[in-house]
Amino acid sequence: MEALATVDAVAARIGEEIIEDQDVALANSVLAEASEWARFYGDPTWGPNTAPALAVTIVVAAAARGYLNPSGYDMERGDMVTFNRADAYASGAALTPGEVAVLKTLARAAGIRSVGLVNPNIPVPRSRTCGQWRGYAPVDWGDNKPFPLYWGL
């Protein structure tokens, strides 16, 4: 699938041009990776023109991190060979836990979801009831009063 953002957006984020073939290839690679992560955690149908602006922003941020530091090192010493990685680091353009949470929220906001009920005491539509109270659902509205149910006959 097509990346959710462009190489120019990554260049603007890092503050320098990306023009060398090798650099453009790296930028395209991290953009593709970040876009797939965004679709995985968000909505698999998102495209460059349909993704929410915040999702595109997250893709650009993750791609910029992956472009600037593809190996994920947080320290390098010149006097000897020592490389460290951040504890929460995941290679490439992986998303942070905060970015994942935002994408999941965006995906839920984009559509209608239904929740299945497995309780045998399920609410019955008013059109199928006889108007008599038959039980209470275990719902607490904050005043410790149960929510009444109608049962159709």
C-alpha positions as CSV (number, residue, x, y, z in Angstrom):
1,M,0.0,0.0,0.0
2,E,1.0,3.6,-0.5
3,A,2.7,5.5,2.4
4,L,0.5,7.9,4.3
5,A,3.0,10.7,4.1
6,T,5.7,11.9,1.7
7,V,9.5,12.2,1.8
8,D,9.1,16.0,1.7
9,A,7.1,15.8,4.9
10,V,9.9,13.8,6.6
11,A,12.4,16.3,5.2
12,A,10.4,19.2,6.7
13,R,10.3,17.4,10.0
14,I,14.0,16.8,10.3
15,G,14.9,20.2,8.8
16,E,17.1,19.2,5.9
17,E,16.6,18.1,2.3
18,I,16.4,14.5,1.4
19,I,17.8,14.3,-2.1
20,E,20.5,11.6,-2.4
21,D,19.2,8.4,-3.8
22,Q,20.3,6.4,-0.8
23,D,18.6,8.9,1.6
24,V,15.4,8.9,-0.5
25,A,15.3,5.1,-0.4
26,L,15.7,5.1,3.4
27,A,13.0,7.7,3.8
28,N,10.6,5.8,1.6
29,S,11.4,2.6,3.6
30,V,10.7,4.1,7.0
31,L,7.6,5.9,5.6
32,A,6.3,2.5,4.4
33,E,7.0,0.9,7.7
34,A,5.4,3.7,9.8
35,S,2.4,3.7,7.5
36,E,1.9,0.0,8.0
37,W,2.2,0.3,11.8
38,A,-0.4,3.1,11.6
39,R,-2.8,1.0,9.6
40,F,-2.2,-2.0,11.9
41,Y,-3.1,0.0,15.0
42,G,-5.5,2.4,13.4
43,D,-7.6,1.5,10.3
44,P,-6.3,-0.8,7.5
45,T,-8.3,1.2,4.9
46,W,-6.5,4.5,5.5
47,G,-4.8,6.0,2.5
48,P,-2.8,9.1,1.9
49,N,-6.0,11.1,1.3
50,T,-8.3,9.4,3.8
51,A,-6.1,9.1,6.9
52,P,-6.9,11.5,9.7
53,A,-4.4,14.4,9.9
54,L,-3.2,13.2,13.3
55,A,-2.4,9.7,12.0
56,V,-0.3,11.3,9.2
57,T,1.5,13.4,11.8
58,I,2.3,10.3,13.8
59,V,3.6,8.5,10.6
60,V,5.9,11.5,9.8
61,A,7.2,11.6,13.4
62,A,7.9,7.8,13.4
63,A,9.5,8.0,9.9
64,A,11.7,10.9,11.0
65,R,12.9,8.9,14.0
66,G,13.6,5.9,11.8
67,Y,15.4,8.1,9.2
68,L,17.6,9.9,11.6
69,N,18.5,6.9,13.7
70,P,17.7,3.6,11.8
71,S,19.6,1.5,14.3
72,G,18.1,3.2,17.4
73,Y,21.2,4.0,19.3
74,D,20.9,6.5,22.1
75,M,24.7,6.7,22.9
76,E,27.9,6.3,21.0
77,R,31.3,6.8,22.4
78,G,34.3,7.7,20.2
79,D,37.0,6.4,22.5
80,M,35.8,2.8,22.3
81,V,33.0,0.9,20.6
82,T,30.0,1.2,22.8
83,F,26.4,1.3,21.6
84,N,23.3,1.5,23.8
85,R,19.7,1.5,22.9
86,A,16.8,3.0,24.8
87,D,14.9,0.5,26.9
88,A,11.7,1.0,25.0
89,Y,13.3,1.1,21.6
90,A,11.9,-1.0,18.8
91,S,13.8,-0.9,15.5
92,G,13.0,1.2,12.5
93,A,10.0,3.4,12.5
94,A,8.1,1.6,15.3
95,L,5.5,3.6,17.1
96,T,5.6,4.7,20.7
97,P,2.9,3.4,23.2
98,G,1.4,6.9,23.1
99,E,1.2,7.0,19.3
100,V,-0.4,3.5,19.3
101,A,-3.0,4.7,21.8
102,V,-3.9,7.7,19.7
103,L,-4.2,5.6,16.5
104,K,-6.5,3.2,18.3
105,T,-8.7,6.1,19.5
106,L,-8.8,7.5,15.9
107,A,-9.9,4.2,14.5
108,R,-12.7,3.9,17.1
109,A,-13.9,7.4,16.4
110,A,-14.1,6.7,12.7
111,G,-16.9,4.2,12.8
112,I,-19.8,2.6,14.7
113,R,-19.0,-0.5,16.7
114,S,-21.4,-3.0,18.3
115,V,-21.0,-5.0,21.4
116,G,-22.4,-8.5,21.6
117,L,-24.2,-9.6,24.8
118,V,-23.9,-13.1,26.2
119,N,-26.0,-12.5,29.3
120,P,-29.4,-14.3,29.2
121,N,-30.9,-11.3,30.9
122,I,-30.5,-9.0,27.9
123,P,-32.6,-6.0,27.3
124,V,-35.5,-6.5,25.0
125,P,-36.7,-3.8,22.6
126,R,-39.7,-1.9,23.9
127,S,-41.7,-2.9,20.8
128,R,-41.5,-6.5,22.1
129,T,-42.5,-6.0,25.7
130,C,-45.8,-6.2,27.5
131,G,-44.9,-3.2,29.7
132,Q,-44.3,-5.1,32.9
133,W,-41.1,-4.9,34.9
134,R,-39.4,-8.3,34.9
135,G,-35.9,-7.7,36.3
136,Y,-33.0,-5.4,36.6
137,A,-29.7,-5.2,34.7
138,P,-26.6,-5.0,36.9
139,V,-25.9,-1.4,35.8
140,D,-24.9,1.2,38.4
141,W,-25.6,4.8,37.3
142,G,-23.7,6.2,40.3
143,D,-26.7,6.3,42.7
144,N,-26.7,2.5,43.4
145,K,-30.0,2.0,41.7
146,P,-30.2,-0.8,39.2
147,F,-31.4,-0.1,35.7
148,P,-34.8,-1.8,35.0
149,L,-35.3,-4.3,32.2
150,Y,-38.5,-5.0,30.2
151,W,-39.0,-8.6,29.2
152,G,-41.2,-9.4,26.3
153,L,-43.8,-12.1,26.5
